[in-house]
Amino acid sequence: MIIGTAGHIDHGKTTLVKALTGVDTDRLPEEKARGITLDLGYAYTDDGLLGYVDVPGHEKLVHTMLAGATGIDFLLLVVAADDGPMPQTREHLAIASLLGIDHGAIALTKIDAVSDDRLVAAQDEIATLLNGGRLSRTPIFPVAATRGDGVPALREYLLAAAHAQGETRIQGGFRLAIDRAFTLPGIGLIVTGTAFSGRIAIGDTVELTPLGRSARVRSLHVQNQPAQQGHAGQRIAINLAGGLEKAEIARGMWVVAPGLHRPVQRFQCELSSLESLRHWMPVHVHLGAADVTGRLALLEGEALAAEAGGLAEIVLDKPVGIVAHDRFILRDQSALRTVGGGRVLDIFPPTRHKRSPERLAMLHLLADEDPAPALHMALGREPAGVDLDRYAANRNLGEAGALWQDLGLVIVEEAGRRSGFLPVAWQELGGRLLAALAAEHDKAPEMIGVERDRLRRLTLPALGRAAFDRLVAGLQADGRIAQTGGWLHQPGHRATLSAIDVELWRALRSQHDAAPFQPPRVRDVARASGIAEEKLRALMKRLARVGRVYPVALDHYFTAEAVAALAAQVDALCAREGEARAAALRDAIGGGRKVAIQILEFFDRVGYTRRVRDAHVLREPGVVRQWILP
C-alpha cells in the first residue's frame, strides 16, 4: 500500500515518517539545513508492504505535493496539535478528495507540546474539518513522534489497512508516472514512480511518453527491494537500457507498455469545482506527476459555480500521456490556488458537436466503470465501425477480446486497425449496399454493374475497404449479389449490346488483339477505320459499361481478356516476390515502363491491388479475381 503524507508546513510529516520507518526522507542538503521538505521523499517498511511518499507542506510547493499525491492508496493527514488545521491542511485535504482518495488516517502530532484542553480542542477542529467529506470517519491518532508516543498504534492501524486492502487489482497495460530520474555509476539511468496499472518484468520493452523513445528494462527495484517483476500499486525503480540520457527525462513523463504511447493535448472530463470557474480560463493541470498549463473549456454553459460538478474539455499547451479515469487537479493561472479537479473520460474527443446532447450522454456513459455501455452506444452511432484498438487504449483495457465477444461484434482488420460493428448494424450496412446497387441498376440499366470502389462510396463513404470487401463477400456467399469482371451487380441483372454495336466491335477488335497490352488510342482507331471519333468514343463507353473493355488509362481501352491476363501476371509477381513493381511487370509483358505504371494504377483503382510506397500488393493475397467476359 502506498501512503502519502499531507499537511501544513512544519506539522511534523517527515519526523512522523522517520518514526514509523526509521528512514529520514529529507535527502537534499538544503532540506537538512532548513529543516523543511522541499521535494518528494520516499520510505519503505522492511517487509516492503508499506511505501511512504513524503510531500512538502509549503504553499509554494503544492505543485510538488501533487506530483507525489497522484497514485497513492492511503492518505496520512498530519495536523500539529498546537496549530490545528491550517491553510495547507485544508488544501491538501481538498486535493485528496478530488483525487478520489477514500482511505486514510489522521496523525495529530506534537501532543507533548500542548495541554489536555488544547488536545481536545484540536481533535474537535479536525472532526469539524472532516465532517461531510470522503474521510469523515477517519480515525485520529494522537502522537509525539520524537518520543514515540502513539506511533505503535498508528503503525498497527496502517498495517491492518494494508492487509484489508488486499492486492491491488491489476489490469490493462503497464503505466508508471515518473517522479524522479537519476543515474548510478556502472548501472545507468534509473526512473522511479508509482505504477498505476499493469505489470512489468525484467527484459520488457517499454516506451517513454510523451517523449516517444523506446527502452528495455534492465533491472527493477520494487518497494525498495530487488525484484524480477512489479505491478500496479507499487513504488518501482526501473533501470532502463536503450541509449536514453537523464537530460531527456522529466518528472511527469510516463513509462508505458508500447501500445499505450498515445500522447494527447485535449481530453474531455468530469469536473468538480472548489470555486467558480469560467469558460476558457487558463489553468495549471496536474496529471500523474506532470504540471502542464492549458485552458478549461466548459461543455455545459459558460460558468461553473463553486462546489459544483459538470463536463468539460481541457486543451493543454503540450502533450501528455493519460488514459480515461485518470484523476487530475486544476490550479489557477498563477498556480496559487487549487480551483478544482476531476476524472478524465475521453482522450480522443471529437472536434465538432462537443456540446450536443448525444455527446454529453456519451460522456456520462464513459464515466461508468463498465466499458460496455459507452462502447455499445458508440457502435450504434458509427455505421462505419468503431476503432476498437483506440477505444481499448482510451480505457487501458489491455486485451479486450472478452468484451468484443460479449457484444457479439463483427470485427474487421485493416492496416493494423480493428473496426467493430454490432451484428444489427452490419446487417443494415448490407441493406444499404443492396439498395445502392438496385438504385444504380434503375438509373443505368445498360450498365453491367457498379465498380467496387464506387459502390463502396455509394453505400457509405466512410466505410473502409476491408469492411466493404467482407460485406460483399458475405452477400456473394448468400447469392444476393454477383460479380462479373470488376463489376458488382444483382444476380439477375444483365446488360447487353445492340446488334449494331456487336458487329462494329467485331470489325474493330483485331486492332486491340494485335497488341493486347499496348492497345491503340481511340483517336488512332478512328483514324485507321474512318469512323468518326465522337461516334467511336460513344461505342467504347458502351462496351465498357457491359464489361467488354476497360478504360485502363486516358484514351486507352484494354479488352476484358487482356485485363484478365494482366491480373494473372500481377498475381504471379506477388506470389513470387510479395509485390508487383512497374519494372517487373514491364519485363513480363513487354512495352514501356509508363504503360506498366498505368496498368498497376488501374488495378489500384478497381480494388484488385493497393499501393505500398513504390510497390503494389494484392488486396486478397493468394486469391486471383476472375476477370471474365459477361
Residue pairs with C-beta under 8 A, 6 or more apart in sequence:
1 49
1 50
1 51
1 73
1 74
1 158
1 161
1 162
1 165
1 233
2 51
2 52
2 53
2 71
2 72
2 73
2 74
2 194
2 233
2 234
2 235
3 50
3 51
3 52
3 53
3 72
3 73
3 74
3 75
3 76
3 158
4 52
4 53
4 55
4 68
4 69
4 72
4 74
4 75
4 76
4 101
5 13
5 14
5 16
5 17
5 52
5 53
5 54
5 55
5 76
5 77
5 78
6 13
6 55
6 57
6 65
6 69
6 75
6 76
6 77
6 78
6 89
6 92
6 93
6 95
6 96
7 13
7 57
7 77
7 78
7 79
7 80
7 88
7 89
7 92
8 57
8 79
8 80
8 83
8 85
8 86
8 87
8 88
8 89
8 92
9 36
9 56
9 57
9 58
9 59
9 88
10 36
10 57
10 80
11 57
11 78
11 79
11 80
11 83
11 86
11 89
11 109
11 110
12 78
12 80
12 107
12 109
12 110
12 145
13 37
13 54
13 55
13 57
13 76
13 78
14 24
14 25
14 26
14 37
14 41
14 54
15 109
15 145
15 146
16 76
16 78
16 107
16 109
16 143
16 145
16 151
17 23
17 25
17 41
17 43
17 52
17 54
18 24
18 25
18 43
18 145
19 143
19 145
19 146
19 148
19 151
20 43
20 52
20 151
20 154
20 155
20 158
21 43
21 44
21 45
21 50
21 52
23 43
23 44
23 52
25 37
25 41
25 42
25 43
25 52
25 54
26 32
26 37
26 41
27 39
27 41
28 38
28 39
30 38
31 37
31 38
31 39
36 56
36 57
36 58
37 54
37 55
37 56
37 57
38 56
38 58
38 61
38 64
39 56
39 64
40 53
40 54
40 55
40 56
40 64
40 67
40 68
40 179
40 180
41 53
41 54
41 55
42 51
42 52
42 53
42 54
42 192
42 224
42 235
43 51
43 52
43 54
44 50
44 51
44 52
44 223
44 224
44 225
44 235
45 51
48 222
48 223
48 224
48 225
49 159
49 162
49 223
50 158
50 159
50 162
51 223
51 224
51 234
51 235
52 76
53 68
53 69
53 72
53 194
53 235
54 68
55 64
55 65
55 68
55 69
56 64
56 65
57 65
57 88
57 92
58 88
59 87
59 88
59 91
59 336
62 88
62 91
62 95
62 331
62 335
62 338
63 284
63 286
63 291
63 331
63 335
65 92
65 95
66 95
66 286
66 291
66 329
67 179
67 251
67 252
67 286
67 289
67 290
67 291
68 179
68 289
69 92
69 95
69 96
69 99
70 99
70 177
70 194
70 286
70 287
70 288
70 289
70 327
70 329
71 177
71 193
71 194
71 196
71 288
72 101
72 194
73 101
73 103
73 165
73 168
73 233
74 101
74 103
74 104
74 105
74 158
74 161
74 162
74 165
75 96
75 101
75 103
75 104
75 105
75 135
76 104
76 105
76 107
76 158
77 89
77 92
77 93
77 96
77 104
77 105
77 106
77 107
77 135
77 138
78 107
78 109
79 85
79 89
79 106
79 107
79 108
79 109
79 122
79 126
80 108
80 109
80 110
81 108
81 109
81 110
81 111
81 113
81 114
81 118
81 119
81 122
81 142
82 110
82 113
82 114
82 118
82 122
84 121
84 122
84 125
84 126
85 125
85 126
85 129
89 129
90 129
91 338
93 129
93 130
93 133
93 135
94 274
94 338
95 329
95 338
95 341
96 104
96 134
96 135
97 133
97 134
97 135
98 272
98 274
98 327
98 329
98 338
98 340
98 341
98 342
99 327
99 329
99 341
100 134
100 327
100 343
101 134
101 135
102 134
102 135
103 161
103 165
104 135
104 138
105 138
105 139
105 141
105 154
105 157
105 158
105 161
106 126
106 130
106 135
106 138
106 139
106 140
106 141
107 141
107 143
107 154
108 119
108 122
108 123
108 126
108 140
108 141
108 142
108 143
109 143
109 144
109 145
110 144
111 119
111 142
111 143
111 144
111 149
111 150
112 144
112 146
112 147
112 149
114 122
119 142
123 140
123 142
126 140
127 140
130 136
130 138
139 157
141 150
141 153
141 154
141 157
142 149
142 150
143 149
143 150
143 151
143 154
144 150
145 151
167 233
168 231
168 232
168 233
168 234
169 232
170 197
170 198
170 199
170 231
170 232
170 233
171 197
171 198
171 232
171 396
171 397
171 398
172 197
172 198
172 323
172 395
172 396
172 397
172 398
173 197
173 198
173 256
173 257
173 259
173 260
173 396
173 398
174 195
174 197
174 198
174 199
174 200
174 204
174 206
174 255
174 256
174 257
174 260
175 195
175 196
175 197
175 198
175 254
175 255
175 256
175 257
175 260
175 321
175 323
175 396
176 191
176 193
176 194
176 195
176 196
176 200
176 236
176 238
176 254
176 255
176 256
177 193
177 194
177 196
177 252
177 254
177 288
177 289
177 290
178 191
178 192
178 193
178 208
178 249
178 250
178 251
178 252
178 253
178 254
178 255
178 289
179 192
179 193
179 194
179 251
179 289
180 191
180 192
180 193
180 251
181 189
181 190
181 191
181 192
181 246
181 249
181 250
181 251
182 189
182 190
182 246
183 189
183 190
183 246
184 190
187 219
187 239
188 218
188 239
188 240
188 241
189 239
189 240
189 244
189 245
189 246
189 249
190 237
190 238
190 239
190 240
191 237
191 238
191 240
191 249
191 255
192 235
192 236
192 237
192 238
193 235
193 236
193 255
193 289
194 233
194 234
194 235
194 236
195 230
195 231
195 232
195 233
195 234
195 235
195 236
196 232
196 288
196 326
197 232
197 396
198 231
198 232
198 257
198 396
198 398
199 229
199 230
199 231
199 232
200 206
200 217
200 220
200 229
200 230
200 231
200 236
200 238
200 255
201 217
201 220
201 228
201 229
201 230
202 217
202 218
202 219
202 220
202 228
202 229
203 216
203 217
204 216
204 217
205 214
205 215
205 216
205 217
205 258
206 214
206 215
206 216
206 217
206 238
206 240
206 255
206 256
206 257
206 258
207 213
207 214
207 215
207 255
207 256
207 257
207 258
207 260
207 261
208 214
208 215
208 244
208 248
208 249
208 253
208 254
208 255
208 256
209 253
209 254
209 256
209 260
209 261
209 262
209 263
209 321
210 253
210 263
210 318
210 319
210 320
210 321
211 248
211 249
211 253
212 261
212 263
213 242
213 244
213 248
214 242
214 258
215 240
215 241
215 242
215 244
215 255
216 240
216 241
216 242
217 238
217 239
217 240
217 241
218 239
218 240
218 241
219 226
219 238
219 239
220 226
220 227
220 228
220 229
220 230
220 236
220 237
220 238
220 239
221 227
221 236
221 237
222 229
222 230
222 234
222 235
222 236
222 237
223 234
223 235
224 235
224 237
230 236
238 255
240 255
251 289
251 290
252 287
252 288
252 289
252 290
252 291
252 292
252 320
253 290
253 321
254 288
254 321
256 321
259 389
259 393
260 321
260 323
260 393
260 396
261 321
262 321
262 347
262 393
263 319
263 320
263 321
264 316
264 319
264 320
264 322
264 347
264 348
265 315
265 316
265 317
265 318
265 319
265 320
266 313
266 314
266 315
266 316
266 347
266 349
267 313
267 314
267 322
267 344
267 345
267 346
267 347
267 349
268 299
268 311
268 312
268 313
268 314
268 344
268 345
268 346
268 349
268 354
268 363
269 311
269 312
269 313
269 314
269 328
269 342
269 343
269 344
269 345
270 309
270 310
270 311
270 312
270 342
270 343
270 345
270 363
270 367
271 277
271 296
271 304
271 309
271 310
271 311
271 312
271 330
271 340
271 341
271 342
272 308
272 309
272 340
272 341
272 342
273 304
273 305
273 306
273 307
273 308
273 309
273 310
273 339
273 340
274 306
274 307
274 338
274 339
274 340
275 306
275 337
275 339
275 340
276 303
276 304
276 305
276 306
277 296
277 298
277 303
277 304
277 330
277 339
277 340
278 298
278 302
278 303
278 304
279 296
279 297
279 298
279 301
279 302
279 303
280 295
280 296
280 297
281 295
281 296
281 333
282 293
282 294
282 295
282 296
282 333
283 293
283 294
283 295
283 296
283 314
283 330
283 331
283 332
283 333
283 339
284 291
284 292
284 293
284 330
284 331
284 332
284 333
284 335
285 291
285 292
285 293
285 294
285 314
285 316
285 328
285 329
285 330
286 328
286 329
286 330
286 331
287 320
287 322
287 326
287 328
287 344
288 320
288 321
288 322
288 326
290 320
291 335
292 316
292 317
292 318
292 320
293 316
293 317
294 314
294 315
294 316
294 317
295 314
295 315
296 312
296 314
296 330
297 312
297 313
297 314
297 315
297 354
298 304
298 310
298 311
298 312
299 310
299 311
299 312
299 313
299 354
299 355
299 359
299 360
299 363
300 310
300 311
300 355
300 360
301 310
304 310
304 312
304 340
311 345
311 360
311 363
311 364
312 342
313 349
313 354
314 328
322 328
322 344
322 347
323 344
323 347
323 393
323 394
323 395
323 396
324 344
324 345
324 346
324 347
324 366
324 394
324 395
324 396
325 343
325 344
325 345
325 369
325 395
326 343
326 344
327 341
327 342
327 343
327 344
328 341
328 342
328 343
328 344
329 338
329 340
329 341
330 338
330 339
330 340
330 341
330 342
331 337
331 338
331 339
332 339
343 367
345 363
345 366
345 367
346 362
346 363
346 366
346 394
347 394
348 390
348 394
350 359
353 359
358 381
361 377
362 374
362 377
362 378
365 373
365 374
365 377
366 374
368 374
371 391
371 395
371 397
371 400
371 403
372 403
372 406
372 407
375 386
375 391
375 403
375 407
375 420
376 407
376 422
378 386
378 391
379 385
379 386
379 407
379 409
379 420
379 421
379 422
379 425
380 422
380 425
383 425
383 428
383 429
383 460
383 462
383 463
384 419
384 460
384 462
384 463
384 464
384 467
385 412
385 419
385 420
385 421
385 463
385 464
385 467
386 419
386 420
386 421
387 417
387 418
387 419
388 400
388 404
388 409
388 411
388 418
388 419
388 420
389 417
389 418
391 397
391 400
392 398
392 400
397 403
404 411
404 420
407 420
407 422
408 422
408 423
409 420
409 421
409 422
409 423
410 420
410 421
410 422
410 423
410 426
411 418
411 419
411 420
411 421
412 418
412 419
412 421
412 464
412 466
412 467
412 470
413 419
413 466
414 464
414 465
414 466
414 467
415 466
419 464
419 466
419 467
421 429
421 467
426 471
429 459
429 460
429 463
429 467
429 471
430 471
430 474
430 475
430 480
432 459
432 460
433 455
433 459
433 468
433 471
433 472
433 475
433 481
434 475
434 480
434 481
436 450
436 455
436 458
436 459
437 449
437 450
437 455
437 481
437 488
437 489
437 490
438 490
439 458
440 447
440 449
440 450
440 455
440 458
441 447
441 489
441 490
441 493
444 545
445 495
446 495
446 542
446 545
446 546
447 487
447 495
447 545
447 546
448 484
448 485
448 487
448 489
448 493
448 494
448 495
448 545
448 546
448 547
448 630
449 483
449 484
449 487
449 488
449 489
449 493
449 495
449 547
450 458
450 487
450 488
450 489
451 486
451 487
451 488
451 606
451 607
452 468
452 469
452 472
452 486
452 488
452 606
452 607
453 465
453 605
453 606
453 607
455 468
455 488
456 463
456 465
456 468
459 468
459 471
463 471
465 607
465 610
465 619
469 607
469 619
469 620
472 481
472 488
475 481
476 482
476 483
479 491
480 491
481 488
481 489
481 490
481 491
482 488
482 489
482 490
482 491
482 493
483 489
483 626
484 547
484 628
484 630
485 547
485 550
485 560
485 563
485 564
485 626
485 627
485 628
485 629
485 630
486 547
486 550
486 563
486 606
486 607
486 608
486 625
486 627
487 547
494 630
495 545
495 546
495 547
495 630
496 546
497 505
497 542
497 543
497 546
497 548
501 539
501 542
501 543
504 531
504 539
505 539
505 543
505 548
507 529
508 525
508 529
508 531
508 536
509 559
511 519
511 520
511 525
511 528
511 529
512 519
512 520
512 549
512 557
512 558
512 559
512 562
513 559
516 558
516 559
516 561
516 562
516 565
517 558
517 562
517 565
517 566
517 589
517 590
517 591
517 595
517 599
518 591
518 595
519 556
519 557
519 558
519 559
519 562
520 528
521 555
521 556
522 533
522 536
522 537
522 540
522 555
522 556
522 557
523 533
523 555
525 531
525 536
526 532
526 533
526 536
527 533
529 536
540 549
540 551
540 557
543 549
543 557
544 550
544 551
544 557
546 630
547 560
547 629
547 630
548 559
548 560
548 629
548 630
549 557
549 558
549 559
549 560
550 557
550 558
550 559
550 560
550 563
550 602
550 606
551 557
552 558
552 563
552 598
552 599
552 602
553 595
553 598
553 599
553 601
553 602
556 598
558 566
560 627
560 628
560 629
561 629
563 627
564 626
564 627
564 628
566 589
566 599
566 603
567 603
567 608
567 624
567 625
567 627
568 624
569 585
569 588
569 589
570 580
570 585
570 600
570 603
570 608
570 609
570 616
570 618
571 618
571 624
572 588
573 579
573 580
573 581
573 584
573 585
573 588
574 580
574 609
574 617
574 618
574 621
575 622
577 584
578 617
579 612
579 615
579 616
579 617
580 600
580 609
580 615
580 616
580 617
581 614
581 615
581 616
582 593
582 596
582 597
582 600
583 593
583 596
585 596
585 599
585 600
586 592
586 593
586 595
586 596
589 596
600 609
600 611
600 616
603 609
603 616
604 610
604 611
604 616
607 619
608 618
608 619
608 625
609 616
609 617
609 618
609 619
610 616
610 617
610 619
